[in-house]
Amino acid sequence: MYLSKFHLSTVKEAPAEAEIISHQLMVRAGMLRKLGAGIYTHMPLGLRVLKKVENIIREEMNRANAIELLMPVIQPAELWQESGRWGKMGPEMMRVKDRHERDFIVQPTSEEVITDIARNEINSWRQLPINFYHIQTKFRDERRPRFGLMRSREFIMKDAYSFDVDKDSLMRSYQNMFDAYVRIFERLGLSFRPVEADTGKIGGFASHEFQVLADSGEDLIAYSTGSNYAANVEQAEALALGTRANGKSNLQVVDTPTQKTCEEVCALLGVDLLSSVKAVMFMADAGFVLCIVRADHIVNEVKLGKLAGMGNLRPALESEIKEFLGVVPGFCGPVNPVQKITVVADRTAAAMSDFICGANQIGKHLSGVNWGRDCPEPDVVADIRNVVEGDPSPDGQGTLKLCRGIEVGHVFALGDVYSKALNCSYIDKNQQAQIMQMGCYGIGVTRVVAAAIEQNHDERGIIWPTSMAPFTVAIAPIGYGRFPDVKAAAHKLYDELSAAGVDVLLDDRDERPGVMFADLELIGIPHRVTIGDRGLKEGMLEYQARRDTAPTKVAVGEIVKHLHAALA
């Protein structure tokens, strides 16, 4: 591509609303232009990157024997009503009406549509397993779209859906997709981790996220120092720290007139924070729930919400706390509540003795508290906290460390969540009707692009992995319009690289070197060849990889070979 015939519109400053580096650089590099909140036009440069990503995804999905189709963006409400999700999905799902006042949605995902296809197209066990996928626009009406493509309202996603005869077959399909995702992200040149994850609103019984490692990531990942174990903190199991010792201290009431936090109380008493517990209050189907965790730990609401009786979980109101505990927040604990409550203790908190907690009296705390002596044993002991660095790994190998990640892919073993609701069945070998077992597998194509930039950039701009770069090699001729030998050499190299199948960009704008280099570095082209009149007279060109700090001189006759070696 000749740059003079391509639309490239770089800018020096990103808009003030661009908070993270990927948003800033995509705007500055002319990849993205805002149309509305969370809605963007992908400009020619950005579209080239998207297509590179889509091509790799498509190749690996086809290699995994998935079959491509294309499902509509607009879906009738009847399917979502049949699955039960019409009333469960919140305002993130955009609902629209046609001229006949019939309800439709702008699709956020396609489980219902693909299940409808399967129940109408697949009849026999002989047609299974099968996996359909498409790459299509999705829409989710985010309350606060932000971070450019990282949390936009309209985005491009690859979603795939497998159908199997039973759970064992489903897990083989699941592993097949898991392996395909590993190949995809390896080919994209990203540093990533597959991590165990919660199934969330999608449902099912098994789930893994694929997280691109980046300090700007919204997700927190726990991983083992001694094994391949990794999980989102929402999912990572927190083991009990220690075992309960016999209590040695007497129960004492401590005046804490202004001290409400665990830190303030422990500082007043001159004791370690780890000797105190924290009380966190919720309302759920089970009624008023008092959660107890060690003072330095945080309640994990995802884990808590999975326990029996914890449906419709929400934080308790101050009025409800006063009703059940007789006190305001800051002085709450498990000793002598006013009314019957459910006490859920984290494993570590349940193993503590002689601990400090709120006294359920204004301005009072208790020290030397012991389960079974001063308050009843917890109604439930479970893992209800976030892991922290240094926790033992759940698999018994090493300890846990934490890092940030950007979720770019997610695989789910759904089971019969949707197929049962939509009566998606097949006839088995015994001529009996059986419900199909489903899996679903998504990759955020647009989010992959943003995540790649978050992971690969410097003060000069983007540094694309070669596989997703809009152009692989840039030719930068200095004095293109003034030196016929420079122009001729640039065209000759361009033709040779193009003939060899290299995606090459020739900057024929005849700009000053500073402008030319700044643009090529900003847009992140991985390899650059600079051609100058003085160098040509010496029979030399300059090669510089995007991450290099200085160019390397290469003989004119060796440059194509040198580039092929660099690309390999």
Disulfide bonds with the S-S distance in Angstrom:
none
